[in-house]
């Protein structure tokens, strides 16, 4: 359990700045991709951990990211063919869906598929990523813009609980945070 959330949120905000800065670079390198992957994966873990440890307000826990959703084609996605997303997902049938931040964080944490998207093919700034978890790969692939992801993690980093309310119910405790 996280006892003091300030250092986690401070680092989350710093990581958002690093992601933004490195995603904007126009030259590709292994280091760039590794750094961005690492910062995105770790930020997803921090977001989910802050939610689960009740260090965020109820409003931010329900914060939604607008995603593109691509339906699965029903093929067998595995560790040997995950990168052939056009074979596994109907990329021409994208739909928009609002997905809460915890769900996106879980997709990133448990990803089998994680691929960066670029503004233009080749060397250019990164515009976002597509992701599917190992347990969700047979349903759909999510497309998330980096702008929307950064807004979400910055919202988490700037969220402060000012009031806790706890109510005993027959099923346990109902806790709300504002």
Order of alpha helices (4+ residues) and beta strands (2+ residues): alpha-alpha-alpha-beta-alpha-beta-alpha-beta-beta-beta-alpha-beta-beta
